[in-house]
């Protein structure tokens, strides 16, 4: 009986540790530059970009995913954290919407993630990537000269 309980708890731990918050676009065959351009087109210039350009943080948005100008006064605000995974094509794109709640004047704390908005924004990103098929590079960032 103890072995059974241990086996079930180990299996549950394994399943919980493998889950990724947010939405995932699996096996995207678009180049890194095309994916970044599409992200900028949809969400505007990112607030933060990692050194390798594969992690982007968008401006603050409301519950519906629209970018808001007066994020400093909002009691709750959201932003999308987008990560491009994989060393070459096909890439996985992870989009996670983080909710921040105001705890003091000008102070915010991460409180939760918005799974529904993550799914919706990932669907919009995927559709926008599909629209750009005709402008796609055949080879990743190929520059002859």
Rosetta blueprint (number, residue, H / E / L):
1 X L
2 X H
3 X H
4 X H
5 X H
6 X H
7 X H
8 X H
9 X H
10 X H
11 X H
12 X H
13 X H
14 X H
15 X H
16 X H
17 X H
18 X H
19 X L
20 X L
21 X L
22 X L
23 X E
24 X E
25 X E
26 X E
27 X E
28 X E
29 X L
30 X L
31 X L
32 X H
33 X H
34 X H
35 X H
36 X H
37 X H
38 X H
39 X H
40 X H
41 X H
42 X H
43 X H
44 X L
45 X L
46 X L
47 X L
48 X E
49 X E
50 X L
51 X L
52 X L
53 X L
54 X L
55 X E
56 X E
57 X E
58 X L
59 X L
60 X L
61 X E
62 X L
63 X L
64 X L
65 X L
66 X L
67 X E
68 X L
69 X L
70 X L
71 X L
72 X L
73 X L
74 X L
75 X L
76 X E
77 X E
78 X E
79 X E
80 X E
81 X E
82 X E
83 X E
84 X E
85 X E
86 X L
87 X L
88 X L
89 X L
90 X L
91 X E
92 X E
93 X E
94 X E
95 X E
96 X E
97 X E
98 X E
99 X E
100 X E
101 X E
102 X E
103 X E
104 X E
105 X L
106 X L
107 X E
108 X E
109 X E
110 X E
111 X E
112 X E
113 X E
114 X L
115 X H
116 X H
117 X H
118 X H
119 X H
120 X H
121 X H
122 X H
123 X H
124 X H
125 X H
126 X H
127 X H
128 X H
129 X H
130 X H
131 X H
132 X H
133 X H
134 X H
135 X H
136 X L
137 X L
138 X L
139 X L
140 X L
141 X L
142 X L
143 X L
144 X L
145 X L
